[in-house]
Amino acid sequence: MKRLVQLKKTGVGRKVGIVEENKLRLLEKVDSIYRLAQSALTDGISFEDAITRILGKEFLDYDAVHSGKSEWKFLPAFDHPDEPARCLVTGTGLTHKASAENRQAMHAAQKPTTITDSMRMYQWGLDGGRPAAGKIGVPPEWFYKGCGTILRAHGEPLEVPRFGDDGGEEAEVAGAYVIDDSGGPRRVGLVLANEFSDHKMEEKNYLYLAPSKLRTCAIGPELIVDGEFSDARGKVKILRGAKVIWEKEFATGEKNMSHTVANLEHHHFKYAPHRRPGDVHIHFFGADAFSFGEGIALQDGDMMEIQLEGFGRALRNPISIDREVQELVNVRGM
């Protein structure tokens, strides 16, 4: 398993680094993991061999970068470096029991005994989301978050826009993919992620799920190459200043999900427009813990922190709430 990061420094530009204990070893001749993956495909070598052949001699102090005390700053752990619009950010929900129960509580408030469509879809996943190898299982819920411009790095704020009702963390793992020249999806790695959604908007009516997902999100700081994703355990917490106001342990990985990753990937990439050569995909696999579900309302400046065994350093992002009055968007003729 190798762990990669993307960084930038004013006057230097973008770099890729590999984690070596408490150091980040910079790679030579490459400014993005995307181009590193493309070079491996072009040369017909493994991704790990492509990394090994360009190991550099410059090292950075990981602690300094991670704590924000370095001139080097993290970028999202995977992106399209040239055309952010060619990075599609999507996800699947209701893959964990907690997400189904949280949605059930939202949408059955007036009729507590009602089994909602959300809980039904979770049950469908339990019944048919883990097909035998080579078989196709039941489709999961699918949602669109935006293009690559919504991706944020470790340390960057996640924004509640002025038209938003709320913002809340969703601690999970996402797959990072590139589409090869033949139109085949290639998984470059897995990444720790905060999917971040507007749960108050969603709570009003489940048909508001789609716009509640159109928000910034964070991935990183590390991209895990050939990482194990069977039974991953972690902790998510909310800090207000120096005080932890909420924290919870969570479990993810295939043993804790109602779908296999292969089934989630099939149902995302079965659509031909999702297999356009050269495109990048960030696809979220679902969350298992929500502060919103326990009555926590995040405030401007609160820090969201996610840690997960096997996924490197913690992902931390403050919440930034735009309190300006919403303005009408006027559309003019040509």
BELWO-V416522 format. One record per residue. N is the residue number from 1. RES is the residue in three letters. PSI is psi in radians with two decimals (none if undefined). D_LAST is the distance of its C-alpha to the last C-alpha in Angstrom with 2 decimals. Layout:
N/RES/PSI/D_LAST ; N/RES/PSI/D_LAST
This chain:
1/MET/2.29/53.61 ; 2/LYS/2.58/51.54 ; 3/ARG/2.07/49.26 ; 4/LEU/2.65/46.36 ; 5/VAL/2.75/44.12 ; 6/GLN/2.36/41.09 ; 7/LEU/2.92/41.17 ; 8/LYS/2.70/39.62 ; 9/LYS/2.34/41.05 ; 10/THR/2.27/39.50 ; 11/GLY/-0.23/40.36 ; 12/VAL/-0.76/41.43 ; 13/GLY/-2.70/38.47 ; 14/ARG/2.58/38.77 ; 15/LYS/2.80/42.07 ; 16/VAL/2.41/43.62 ; 17/GLY/2.71/46.96 ; 18/ILE/2.40/49.59 ; 19/VAL/2.18/51.60 ; 20/GLU/1.63/55.28 ; 21/GLU/-2.04/57.05 ; 22/ASN/0.29/55.99 ; 23/LYS/2.70/54.33 ; 24/LEU/2.00/51.04 ; 25/ARG/2.07/51.77 ; 26/LEU/2.49/48.85 ; 27/LEU/2.65/48.11 ; 28/GLU/2.69/47.81 ; 29/LYS/0.33/45.25 ; 30/VAL/2.44/42.57 ; 31/ASP/0.05/39.83 ; 32/SER/2.68/38.80 ; 33/ILE/-0.55/40.43 ; 34/TYR/-0.89/37.66 ; 35/ARG/-0.53/38.79 ; 36/LEU/-0.76/42.39 ; 37/ALA/-0.71/41.87 ; 38/GLN/-0.66/40.18 ; 39/SER/-0.64/43.15 ; 40/ALA/-0.74/45.58 ; 41/LEU/-0.75/43.88 ; 42/THR/-0.71/43.77 ; 43/ASP/-0.10/47.40 ; 44/GLY/0.61/48.63 ; 45/ILE/2.93/50.31 ; 46/SER/2.73/50.34 ; 47/PHE/-0.68/48.00 ; 48/GLU/-0.67/51.08 ; 49/ASP/-0.64/52.41 ; 50/ALA/-0.61/49.11 ; 51/ILE/-0.85/49.51 ; 52/THR/-0.63/53.18 ; 53/ARG/-0.15/52.87 ; 54/ILE/0.47/50.64 ; 55/LEU/2.26/52.43 ; 56/GLY/-3.01/52.47 ; 57/LYS/0.03/55.04 ; 58/GLU/2.31/52.96 ; 59/PHE/2.55/53.30 ; 60/LEU/2.66/51.58 ; 61/ASP/1.99/53.13 ; 62/TYR/-0.73/51.44 ; 63/ASP/-0.75/52.55 ; 64/ALA/-0.73/50.96 ; 65/VAL/-0.79/47.58 ; 66/HIS/-0.58/47.62 ; 67/SER/-0.05/48.64 ; 68/GLY/0.30/45.99 ; 69/LYS/0.23/48.68 ; 70/SER/2.75/47.60 ; 71/GLU/-0.33/45.07 ; 72/TRP/2.36/44.00 ; 73/LYS/2.54/41.50 ; 74/PHE/2.55/40.81 ; 75/LEU/2.90/37.60 ; 76/PRO/2.52/36.85 ; 77/ALA/-0.24/39.62 ; 78/PHE/2.47/37.35 ; 79/ASP/3.10/33.75 ; 80/HIS/1.93/31.65 ; 81/PRO/-0.38/32.11 ; 82/ASP/-0.70/29.28 ; 83/GLU/1.57/26.45 ; 84/PRO/-0.50/26.65 ; 85/ALA/-0.27/24.04 ; 86/ARG/0.26/26.80 ; 87/CYS/2.00/29.14 ; 88/LEU/2.15/29.06 ; 89/VAL/2.08/30.83 ; 90/THR/-3.11/32.42 ; 91/GLY/3.01/35.70 ; 92/THR/2.34/38.28 ; 93/GLY/3.07/39.81 ; 94/LEU/0.54/43.08 ; 95/THR/-0.19/45.04 ; 96/HIS/2.59/47.52 ; 97/LYS/-0.69/49.67 ; 98/ALA/-0.67/48.59 ; 99/SER/-0.67/44.91 ; 100/ALA/-0.73/45.84 ; 101/GLU/-0.67/48.18 ; 102/ASN/-0.78/45.67 ; 103/ARG/-0.68/43.05 ; 104/GLN/-0.77/45.85 ; 105/ALA/-0.65/46.79 ; 106/MET/-0.78/43.23 ; 107/HIS/0.06/42.70 ; 108/ALA/0.42/46.23 ; 109/ALA/-0.68/46.93 ; 110/GLN/-0.42/47.57 ; 111/LYS/1.38/49.50 ; 112/PRO/-0.43/51.28 ; 113/THR/-0.08/53.04 ; 114/THR/2.35/49.93 ; 115/ILE/2.01/49.09 ; 116/THR/2.91/45.35 ; 117/ASP/-0.57/43.11 ; 118/SER/-0.81/42.91 ; 119/MET/-0.60/46.69 ; 120/ARG/-0.74/46.82 ; 121/MET/-0.66/44.43 ; 122/TYR/-0.74/46.59 ; 123/GLN/-0.66/49.64 ; 124/TRP/-0.67/48.05 ; 125/GLY/-0.74/47.68 ; 126/LEU/-0.68/51.34 ; 127/ASP/-0.60/52.39 ; 128/GLY/0.21/50.27 ; 129/GLY/0.04/48.34 ; 130/ARG/1.15/51.15 ; 131/PRO/2.84/51.78 ; 132/ALA/2.74/54.38 ; 133/ALA/2.31/53.41 ; 134/GLY/-0.06/51.45 ; 135/LYS/2.80/50.55 ; 136/ILE/2.25/47.30 ; 137/GLY/-3.05/47.39 ; 138/VAL/2.51/45.46 ; 139/PRO/2.53/41.78 ; 140/PRO/3.03/41.11 ; 141/GLU/2.57/38.37 ; 142/TRP/2.47/35.25 ; 143/PHE/2.75/32.36 ; 144/TYR/2.34/29.33 ; 145/LYS/-0.56/29.08 ; 146/GLY/-2.92/26.26 ; 147/CYS/-3.02/26.03 ; 148/GLY/-0.27/28.19 ; 149/THR/-0.27/26.45 ; 150/ILE/-0.13/28.34 ; 151/LEU/2.37/31.73 ; 152/ARG/2.69/34.07 ; 153/ALA/2.97/37.44 ; 154/HIS/2.28/40.85 ; 155/GLY/-0.30/40.94 ; 156/GLU/2.58/37.22 ; 157/PRO/2.60/36.10 ; 158/LEU/2.27/34.47 ; 159/GLU/2.40/31.96 ; 160/VAL/1.96/31.67 ; 161/PRO/2.86/28.15 ; 162/ARG/-0.40/27.92 ; 163/PHE/-0.07/26.89 ; 164/GLY/2.73/29.84 ; 165/ASP/-0.46/33.18 ; 166/ASP/3.03/35.43 ; 167/GLY/2.33/36.01 ; 168/GLY/2.56/39.00 ; 169/GLU/2.64/40.52 ; 170/GLU/1.78/41.04 ; 171/ALA/2.08/43.60 ; 172/GLU/-3.03/43.47 ; 173/VAL/2.51/43.41 ; 174/ALA/2.63/40.51 ; 175/GLY/2.49/40.70 ; 176/ALA/2.20/38.96 ; 177/TYR/2.69/38.13 ; 178/VAL/2.55/36.85 ; 179/ILE/2.18/36.23 ; 180/ASP/3.11/38.40 ; 181/ASP/-0.39/37.74 ; 182/SER/-0.04/39.15 ; 183/GLY/0.27/36.83 ; 184/GLY/2.29/39.64 ; 185/PRO/2.36/39.14 ; 186/ARG/2.16/41.45 ; 187/ARG/2.02/42.43 ; 188/VAL/-0.62/42.72 ; 189/GLY/-3.06/44.20 ; 190/LEU/2.67/44.17 ; 191/VAL/2.44/43.00 ; 192/LEU/2.47/43.77 ; 193/ALA/2.66/40.74 ; 194/ASN/1.82/39.53 ; 195/GLU/-0.53/36.93 ; 196/PHE/1.99/36.21 ; 197/SER/2.93/34.73 ; 198/ASP/1.58/34.10 ; 199/HIS/-0.49/37.18 ; 200/LYS/-0.68/36.91 ; 201/MET/-0.77/33.59 ; 202/GLU/-0.62/35.21 ; 203/GLU/-0.52/38.30 ; 204/LYS/-0.72/36.54 ; 205/ASN/2.38/35.98 ; 206/TYR/-0.30/36.21 ; 207/LEU/-0.18/32.87 ; 208/TYR/0.11/31.38 ; 209/LEU/-0.79/32.82 ; 210/ALA/-0.93/29.56 ; 211/PRO/-0.41/27.62 ; 212/SER/-0.35/30.92 ; 213/LYS/-0.21/30.94 ; 214/LEU/1.28/27.55 ; 215/ARG/2.88/29.32 ; 216/THR/2.79/30.63 ; 217/CYS/2.82/33.92 ; 218/ALA/2.50/36.65 ; 219/ILE/2.49/38.69 ; 220/GLY/-2.83/41.73 ; 221/PRO/-0.22/43.41 ; 222/GLU/2.50/45.09 ; 223/LEU/2.17/44.23 ; 224/ILE/2.03/47.35 ; 225/VAL/2.19/48.14 ; 226/ASP/0.67/50.48 ; 227/GLY/2.74/51.05 ; 228/GLU/2.36/53.00 ; 229/PHE/0.95/51.13 ; 230/SER/-0.89/53.80 ; 231/ASP/1.55/54.84 ; 232/ALA/2.32/53.06 ; 233/ARG/2.42/54.05 ; 234/GLY/-3.00/52.33 ; 235/LYS/2.40/51.76 ; 236/VAL/2.44/48.73 ; 237/LYS/2.74/49.08 ; 238/ILE/2.19/47.27 ; 239/LEU/2.34/48.49 ; 240/ARG/1.74/48.05 ; 241/GLY/-2.27/49.36 ; 242/ALA/-0.03/52.58 ; 243/LYS/2.30/53.22 ; 244/VAL/1.99/52.50 ; 245/ILE/-0.26/51.32 ; 246/TRP/2.48/50.96 ; 247/GLU/2.67/51.84 ; 248/LYS/2.49/52.47 ; 249/GLU/2.58/53.65 ; 250/PHE/2.80/51.65 ; 251/ALA/2.39/52.21 ; 252/THR/-2.94/49.89 ; 253/GLY/2.84/50.44 ; 254/GLU/-0.57/51.16 ; 255/LYS/-0.36/54.42 ; 256/ASN/0.22/52.59 ; 257/MET/2.72/49.61 ; 258/SER/-0.13/49.32 ; 259/HIS/2.64/47.59 ; 260/THR/2.72/48.48 ; 261/VAL/-0.66/46.01 ; 262/ALA/-0.66/46.19 ; 263/ASN/-0.71/45.09 ; 264/LEU/-0.74/42.15 ; 265/GLU/-0.74/41.13 ; 266/HIS/-0.82/41.52 ; 267/HIS/-0.23/39.31 ; 268/HIS/-0.81/36.53 ; 269/PHE/0.01/36.74 ; 270/LYS/-0.35/37.45 ; 271/TYR/2.18/33.71 ; 272/ALA/-0.68/32.77 ; 273/PRO/-0.27/29.43 ; 274/HIS/0.11/31.68 ; 275/ARG/0.76/33.69 ; 276/ARG/2.10/31.29 ; 277/PRO/2.32/33.39 ; 278/GLY/-0.23/32.88 ; 279/ASP/2.78/31.23 ; 280/VAL/2.54/32.84 ; 281/HIS/2.36/33.61 ; 282/ILE/2.05/35.02 ; 283/HIS/2.04/36.51 ; 284/PHE/2.49/38.36 ; 285/PHE/-0.05/41.62 ; 286/GLY/2.68/42.09 ; 287/ALA/2.80/43.87 ; 288/ASP/-0.03/47.36 ; 289/ALA/2.43/47.41 ; 290/PHE/2.14/45.21 ; 291/SER/-0.57/45.99 ; 292/PHE/-0.67/43.76 ; 293/GLY/-0.26/46.09 ; 294/GLU/0.35/48.96 ; 295/GLY/0.29/47.37 ; 296/ILE/2.20/46.19 ; 297/ALA/1.99/43.14 ; 298/LEU/2.52/41.91 ; 299/GLN/2.79/41.39 ; 300/ASP/2.24/39.41 ; 301/GLY/-0.24/41.34 ; 302/ASP/2.52/43.31 ; 303/MET/2.22/44.04 ; 304/MET/2.26/43.73 ; 305/GLU/2.28/46.23 ; 306/ILE/2.25/46.75 ; 307/GLN/2.52/49.72 ; 308/LEU/2.22/50.70 ; 309/GLU/2.32/53.80 ; 310/GLY/-0.01/53.14 ; 311/PHE/0.37/49.66 ; 312/GLY/-2.63/50.65 ; 313/ARG/2.78/49.83 ; 314/ALA/2.62/48.24 ; 315/LEU/2.11/44.51 ; 316/ARG/2.33/43.81 ; 317/ASN/2.26/40.58 ; 318/PRO/2.77/40.24 ; 319/ILE/2.38/37.91 ; 320/SER/2.10/35.38 ; 321/ILE/2.11/34.10 ; 322/ASP/1.97/31.08 ; 323/ARG/0.16/32.25 ; 324/GLU/2.71/29.37 ; 325/VAL/2.34/27.85 ; 326/GLN/2.38/24.90 ; 327/GLU/2.57/21.63 ; 328/LEU/2.34/18.89 ; 329/VAL/2.02/15.82 ; 330/ASN/2.28/12.80 ; 331/VAL/2.17/9.67 ; 332/ARG/2.71/6.59 ; 333/GLY/2.97/3.77 ; 334/MET/none/0.00
